[in-house]
Amino acid sequence: MKKILIYNSGGGLGDSIQLFNLILSLQKHFKSSELFYLGAHENHFRGKLKDFNIDIQTLDLGLKYFGFRWWHCLVAKKRFINLSAKKRTTFKKRSVEQELDKINLIIDLQSKLRNTIILKKIPHDHFYSSTLSFKFCTKKAEYTPGKHLKNLSNFLNTNIGIINFDPNNLDEKYKTEAKRLLPDKNYIGFSLTQGNAYRKKSWSINNFIDLAIKIDEKSKVPVFFIAKEEKGLANEIKSKLPNALFPEHHSNIACPALVTALASRLNLAISIDNGIMHMMGLANIPMIVLFGPTDSEKFAPKINSIKILDSKKMYNSTDINSITVHDVFKLI
Protein backbone atom coordinates (compact mmCIF):
# COMPACT_ATOMS: atom_id res chain seq x y z
CA MET A 1 0.00 0.00 0.00
CA LYS A 2 2.38 2.69 -1.19
CA LYS A 3 -0.34 5.23 -1.88
CA ILE A 4 -3.63 5.50 0.04
CA LEU A 5 -6.36 8.01 -0.79
CA ILE A 6 -9.03 9.07 1.73
CA TYR A 7 -12.15 10.71 0.32
CA ASN A 8 -14.26 12.92 2.59
CA SER A 9 -17.40 14.61 1.26
CA GLY A 10 -18.17 16.58 4.44
CA GLY A 11 -17.16 20.24 4.56
CA GLY A 12 -17.21 21.07 8.26
CA LEU A 13 -14.33 21.10 10.73
CA GLY A 14 -16.07 18.35 12.68
CA ASP A 15 -16.13 16.11 9.61
CA SER A 16 -12.36 16.41 9.32
CA ILE A 17 -11.70 16.01 13.05
CA GLN A 18 -13.59 12.71 12.94
CA LEU A 19 -10.87 11.43 10.58
CA PHE A 20 -7.98 12.07 12.98
CA ASN A 21 -7.91 8.58 14.50
CA LEU A 22 -8.34 6.89 11.12
CA ILE A 23 -5.44 8.81 9.59
CA LEU A 24 -3.17 8.30 12.61
CA SER A 25 -3.98 4.58 12.71
CA LEU A 26 -3.25 4.12 9.00
CA GLN A 27 0.01 6.08 9.28
CA LYS A 28 1.13 3.92 12.20
CA HIS A 29 0.27 0.67 10.43
CA PHE A 30 1.49 1.56 6.94
CA LYS A 31 4.63 3.44 7.94
CA SER A 32 6.09 3.68 4.44
CA SER A 33 2.82 4.65 2.72
CA GLU A 34 1.86 8.08 1.42
CA LEU A 35 -1.58 9.26 2.50
CA PHE A 36 -3.56 11.59 0.26
CA TYR A 37 -6.72 13.53 1.07
CA LEU A 38 -9.42 14.30 -1.47
CA GLY A 39 -12.40 16.34 -0.31
CA ALA A 40 -15.50 17.88 -1.76
CA HIS A 41 -14.48 21.02 0.14
CA GLU A 42 -11.23 22.58 1.36
CA ASN A 43 -8.59 20.53 3.12
CA HIS A 44 -8.89 21.72 6.73
CA PHE A 45 -5.79 19.70 7.68
CA ARG A 46 -3.75 22.31 5.82
CA GLY A 47 -5.93 25.18 7.04
CA LYS A 48 -7.77 25.71 10.33
CA LEU A 49 -6.68 22.33 11.71
CA LYS A 50 -3.00 22.62 10.78
CA ASP A 51 -1.95 23.15 14.41
CA PHE A 52 -2.95 19.55 15.21
CA ASN A 53 -0.08 18.41 12.94
CA ILE A 54 -2.07 15.75 11.06
CA ASP A 55 0.24 15.11 8.12
CA ILE A 56 -1.69 14.18 4.98
CA GLN A 57 -1.12 15.35 1.41
CA THR A 58 -3.82 16.94 -0.74
CA LEU A 59 -4.83 15.31 -4.02
CA ASP A 60 -5.86 18.40 -5.97
CA LEU A 61 -7.74 17.50 -9.15
CA GLY A 62 -8.98 21.05 -9.60
CA LEU A 63 -12.61 19.96 -9.27
CA LYS A 64 -14.63 22.02 -6.80
CA TYR A 65 -17.19 20.01 -4.81
CA PHE A 66 -15.64 16.80 -6.09
CA GLY A 67 -18.22 14.04 -6.44
CA PHE A 68 -21.27 16.29 -6.28
CA ARG A 69 -21.46 16.99 -10.03
CA TRP A 70 -22.21 14.20 -12.50
CA TRP A 71 -19.90 15.75 -15.09
CA HIS A 72 -16.96 14.98 -12.78
CA CYS A 73 -17.48 11.40 -13.93
CA LEU A 74 -16.23 12.41 -17.38
CA VAL A 75 -13.07 14.18 -16.26
CA ALA A 76 -11.94 12.62 -12.95
CA LYS A 77 -9.69 10.00 -14.57
CA LYS A 78 -8.21 12.46 -17.05
CA ARG A 79 -7.49 15.01 -14.31
CA PHE A 80 -5.72 12.33 -12.27
CA ILE A 81 -3.62 11.20 -15.26
CA ASN A 82 -2.68 14.82 -16.01
CA LEU A 83 -1.73 15.32 -12.36
CA SER A 84 0.39 12.16 -12.50
CA ALA A 85 2.20 13.42 -15.62
CA LYS A 86 2.87 16.75 -13.94
CA LYS A 87 4.32 14.98 -10.90
CA ARG A 88 6.53 12.82 -13.10
CA THR A 89 7.91 15.94 -14.78
CA THR A 90 8.56 17.56 -11.39
CA PHE A 91 10.29 14.48 -10.03
CA LYS A 92 12.46 14.13 -13.16
CA LYS A 93 13.76 17.65 -12.61
CA ARG A 94 14.75 16.57 -9.12
CA SER A 95 16.27 13.33 -10.50
CA VAL A 96 13.91 11.30 -8.36
CA GLU A 97 12.12 8.22 -9.71
CA GLN A 98 8.62 8.42 -8.26
CA GLU A 99 5.22 8.47 -9.90
CA LEU A 100 1.57 8.74 -9.02
CA ASP A 101 0.30 6.39 -11.73
CA LYS A 102 -2.49 5.00 -9.59
CA ILE A 103 -3.72 4.77 -6.03
CA ASN A 104 -3.18 1.43 -4.30
CA LEU A 105 -6.15 1.89 -1.96
CA ILE A 106 -9.06 4.34 -2.12
CA ILE A 107 -11.07 4.73 1.08
CA ASP A 108 -14.51 6.19 0.43
CA LEU A 109 -15.91 7.54 3.71
CA GLN A 110 -19.34 8.55 2.43
CA SER A 111 -22.30 6.63 1.02
CA LYS A 112 -23.77 8.72 -1.82
CA LEU A 113 -24.02 6.61 -4.98
CA ARG A 114 -23.09 9.46 -7.34
CA ASN A 115 -19.97 10.39 -5.37
CA THR A 116 -18.83 6.77 -5.19
CA ILE A 117 -19.27 6.19 -8.93
CA ILE A 118 -17.21 9.31 -9.68
CA LEU A 119 -14.52 8.41 -7.14
CA LYS A 120 -14.07 4.96 -8.71
CA LYS A 121 -12.94 6.65 -11.93
CA ILE A 122 -9.61 7.40 -10.30
CA PRO A 123 -7.16 4.59 -11.25
CA HIS A 124 -6.68 2.23 -8.31
CA ASP A 125 -5.92 -1.32 -7.17
CA HIS A 126 -8.32 -1.60 -4.24
CA PHE A 127 -11.51 0.29 -3.42
CA TYR A 128 -13.29 0.40 -0.05
CA SER A 129 -16.72 2.02 0.28
CA SER A 130 -19.83 1.56 2.42
CA THR A 131 -22.13 2.69 -0.42
CA LEU A 132 -24.99 0.28 -1.13
CA SER A 133 -24.02 -1.93 1.80
CA PHE A 134 -20.38 -2.21 0.66
CA LYS A 135 -21.29 -3.43 -2.84
CA PHE A 136 -18.52 -1.33 -4.43
CA CYS A 137 -15.71 -2.87 -2.37
CA THR A 138 -13.20 -4.75 -4.53
CA LYS A 139 -13.06 -7.51 -1.94
CA LYS A 140 -15.79 -9.36 -0.08
CA ALA A 141 -15.34 -9.38 3.69
CA GLU A 142 -17.24 -8.98 6.92
CA TYR A 143 -18.28 -5.32 7.18
CA THR A 144 -20.01 -3.36 9.94
CA PRO A 145 -21.59 0.06 9.16
CA GLY A 146 -19.60 2.92 10.68
CA LYS A 147 -16.64 0.75 11.77
CA HIS A 148 -14.17 1.80 9.10
CA LEU A 149 -10.95 0.71 10.83
CA LYS A 150 -12.39 -2.71 11.70
CA ASN A 151 -13.71 -3.07 8.16
CA LEU A 152 -10.38 -2.07 6.62
CA SER A 153 -8.63 -4.66 8.79
CA ASN A 154 -10.96 -7.31 7.36
CA PHE A 155 -10.68 -5.86 3.85
CA LEU A 156 -6.86 -5.95 3.89
CA ASN A 157 -6.57 -9.08 6.02
CA THR A 158 -4.42 -7.30 8.60
CA ASN A 159 -4.91 -5.97 12.10
CA ILE A 160 -4.87 -2.16 12.05
CA GLY A 161 -4.50 -0.94 15.64
CA ILE A 162 -6.45 2.12 16.74
CA ILE A 163 -4.28 5.17 17.41
CA ASN A 164 -6.15 7.98 19.17
CA PHE A 165 -5.17 11.63 19.02
CA ASP A 166 -3.15 12.57 22.10
CA PRO A 167 -3.82 16.15 23.34
CA ASN A 168 -0.46 16.03 25.16
CA ASN A 169 1.16 16.32 21.74
CA LEU A 170 -0.29 19.80 21.21
CA ASP A 171 2.22 22.62 20.93
CA GLU A 172 3.27 23.89 24.38
CA LYS A 173 2.00 27.40 23.62
CA TYR A 174 -1.59 26.12 23.52
CA LYS A 175 -1.26 24.13 26.73
CA THR A 176 0.39 27.06 28.50
CA GLU A 177 -2.29 29.47 27.31
CA ALA A 178 -5.05 27.08 28.39
CA LYS A 179 -3.53 26.81 31.88
CA ARG A 180 -3.31 30.60 32.11
CA LEU A 181 -6.97 31.02 31.14
CA LEU A 182 -8.24 28.12 33.28
CA PRO A 183 -5.70 27.78 36.11
CA ASP A 184 -7.87 25.96 38.65
CA LYS A 185 -10.22 22.95 38.79
CA ASN A 186 -13.96 22.20 38.90
CA TYR A 187 -14.68 23.59 35.44
CA ILE A 188 -17.74 22.49 33.45
CA GLY A 189 -17.67 23.50 29.78
CA PHE A 190 -20.59 24.46 27.55
CA SER A 191 -20.84 24.75 23.77
CA LEU A 192 -24.23 25.98 22.57
CA THR A 193 -23.87 27.57 19.13
CA GLN A 194 -24.12 25.70 15.84
CA GLY A 195 -22.01 26.43 12.81
CA ASN A 196 -24.44 25.58 10.00
CA ALA A 197 -27.93 27.06 10.27
CA TYR A 198 -29.60 24.64 7.84
CA ARG A 199 -30.61 22.28 10.65
CA LYS A 200 -31.98 23.33 14.02
CA LYS A 201 -29.44 21.66 16.27
CA SER A 202 -29.35 24.31 19.01
CA TRP A 203 -30.69 23.71 22.48
CA SER A 204 -32.44 26.76 23.97
CA ILE A 205 -30.10 29.37 25.48
CA ASN A 206 -32.48 29.55 28.45
CA ASN A 207 -31.99 25.81 29.02
CA PHE A 208 -28.22 26.25 29.00
CA ILE A 209 -28.43 29.15 31.44
CA ASP A 210 -30.76 27.22 33.79
CA LEU A 211 -28.40 24.25 33.69
CA ALA A 212 -25.33 26.44 34.30
CA ILE A 213 -27.05 28.09 37.27
CA LYS A 214 -27.62 24.64 38.82
CA ILE A 215 -23.96 23.81 38.26
CA ASP A 216 -22.85 27.15 39.72
CA GLU A 217 -24.89 26.36 42.85
CA LYS A 218 -22.88 23.11 43.19
CA SER A 219 -19.64 25.14 43.39
CA LYS A 220 -18.62 24.24 39.84
CA VAL A 221 -17.47 26.95 37.44
CA PRO A 222 -19.41 27.27 34.15
CA VAL A 223 -17.08 27.82 31.18
CA PHE A 224 -18.65 28.89 27.88
CA PHE A 225 -16.99 28.31 24.51
CA ILE A 226 -18.34 31.21 22.50
CA ALA A 227 -16.60 33.13 19.71
CA LYS A 228 -15.46 36.67 20.45
CA GLU A 229 -17.89 38.12 17.93
CA GLU A 230 -20.84 36.67 19.86
CA LYS A 231 -20.70 39.55 22.37
CA GLY A 232 -24.47 39.86 22.70
CA LEU A 233 -24.84 36.20 23.63
CA ALA A 234 -21.96 36.41 26.10
CA ASN A 235 -23.44 39.50 27.76
CA GLU A 236 -26.82 37.78 28.08
CA ILE A 237 -25.20 34.86 29.88
CA LYS A 238 -23.06 37.15 32.09
CA SER A 239 -26.13 39.08 33.23
CA LYS A 240 -27.55 35.91 34.77
CA LEU A 241 -24.29 34.10 35.56
CA PRO A 242 -21.67 36.57 36.85
CA ASN A 243 -19.28 33.71 37.68
CA ALA A 244 -19.29 32.29 34.14
CA LEU A 245 -16.00 32.29 32.26
CA PHE A 246 -15.38 32.98 28.56
CA PRO A 247 -11.70 32.03 28.15
CA GLU A 248 -11.44 32.62 24.41
CA HIS A 249 -12.46 36.26 24.92
CA HIS A 250 -9.26 36.84 26.93
CA SER A 251 -6.71 35.39 24.54
CA ASN A 252 -4.92 36.63 21.45
CA ILE A 253 -4.93 33.07 20.16
CA ALA A 254 -8.00 31.89 18.26
CA CYS A 255 -7.88 28.40 16.77
CA PRO A 256 -9.30 24.88 17.24
CA ALA A 257 -6.07 23.68 18.90
CA LEU A 258 -6.62 26.16 21.76
CA VAL A 259 -10.18 24.88 22.20
CA THR A 260 -8.86 21.32 22.61
CA ALA A 261 -6.21 22.52 25.07
CA LEU A 262 -8.86 24.39 27.07
CA ALA A 263 -11.13 21.34 27.04
CA SER A 264 -8.30 19.35 28.63
CA ARG A 265 -8.71 21.60 31.68
CA LEU A 266 -12.40 20.68 32.16
CA ASN A 267 -13.98 18.08 34.42
CA LEU A 268 -16.89 17.73 32.00
CA ALA A 269 -18.14 19.23 28.74
CA ILE A 270 -21.76 19.62 27.61
CA SER A 271 -22.39 20.36 23.95
CA ILE A 272 -24.77 20.20 21.04
CA ASP A 273 -23.69 18.63 17.73
CA ASN A 274 -21.19 21.17 16.38
CA GLY A 275 -17.52 21.66 15.56
CA ILE A 276 -16.62 22.61 19.14
CA MET A 277 -18.02 19.25 20.30
CA HIS A 278 -15.46 17.47 18.11
CA MET A 279 -12.61 19.75 19.27
CA MET A 280 -13.53 18.96 22.88
CA GLY A 281 -13.75 15.27 22.05
CA LEU A 282 -10.07 15.30 21.05
CA ALA A 283 -9.25 16.05 24.71
CA ASN A 284 -10.93 12.73 25.63
CA ILE A 285 -12.68 14.19 28.69
CA PRO A 286 -16.13 13.13 30.01
CA MET A 287 -18.86 14.61 27.81
CA ILE A 288 -22.63 14.92 27.60
CA VAL A 289 -23.80 15.62 24.05
CA LEU A 290 -27.28 16.59 22.86
CA PHE A 291 -28.67 15.55 19.49
CA GLY A 292 -31.87 16.47 17.67
CA PRO A 293 -32.17 16.15 13.87
CA THR A 294 -28.66 14.77 13.27
CA ASP A 295 -27.42 11.20 13.67
CA SER A 296 -25.88 10.67 17.11
CA GLU A 297 -24.41 7.27 16.22
CA LYS A 298 -22.58 8.79 13.27
CA PHE A 299 -21.46 12.13 14.69
CA ALA A 300 -20.96 11.68 18.45
CA PRO A 301 -17.26 11.68 19.45
CA LYS A 302 -15.80 8.20 19.87
CA ILE A 303 -14.26 8.69 23.31
CA ASN A 304 -13.97 6.74 26.55
CA SER A 305 -16.60 8.55 28.62
CA ILE A 306 -19.61 10.00 26.82
CA LYS A 307 -23.32 10.19 27.50
CA ILE A 308 -25.60 10.87 24.55
CA LEU A 309 -29.03 12.44 24.77
CA ASP A 310 -30.84 11.97 21.46
CA SER A 311 -34.34 13.44 21.22
CA LYS A 312 -35.22 10.97 18.46
CA LYS A 313 -34.58 8.03 20.77
CA MET A 314 -35.88 9.65 23.96
CA TYR A 315 -38.99 11.42 22.72
CA ASN A 316 -39.41 10.22 19.12
CA SER A 317 -38.82 13.80 17.98
CA THR A 318 -36.18 15.61 15.94
CA ASP A 319 -36.74 18.67 18.14
CA ILE A 320 -33.66 18.90 20.37
CA ASN A 321 -35.60 21.14 22.78
CA SER A 322 -37.77 18.21 23.77
CA ILE A 323 -34.74 17.28 25.90
CA THR A 324 -35.23 18.88 29.34
CA VAL A 325 -32.79 20.54 31.71
CA HIS A 326 -33.54 17.73 34.17
CA ASP A 327 -32.59 15.12 31.54
CA VAL A 328 -29.12 16.65 31.35
CA PHE A 329 -28.62 17.57 35.00
CA LYS A 330 -29.32 14.07 36.27
CA LEU A 331 -26.39 12.78 34.20
CA ILE A 332 -23.91 15.21 35.75
Secondary structure, DSSP 8 states (H G I E B T S, - for coil): --EEEEEE---SHHHHHTTHHHHHHHHHHSTT-EEEEEESS--GGGTTTGGG----EE---S-TTTTSSTTHHHHHHHHHHHHHHHHHHHHHHTT-----S-EEEEEE----HHHHHHHTTS-EEEEEE-HHHHTT-SS-----TT-HHHHHHHHHTS--------GGGS-HHHHHHHHHHS-SS-EEEEE---S-TTS-----HHHHHHHHHHHHHTT-EEEE---TT-HHHHHHHHHH-TT-B-GGGG-S--SHHHHHHHHTT-SEEEEESSHHHHHHHTTT--EEEEESSS-HHHHS---SSEEEEEHHHHHS-S-GGGS-HHHHHTT-
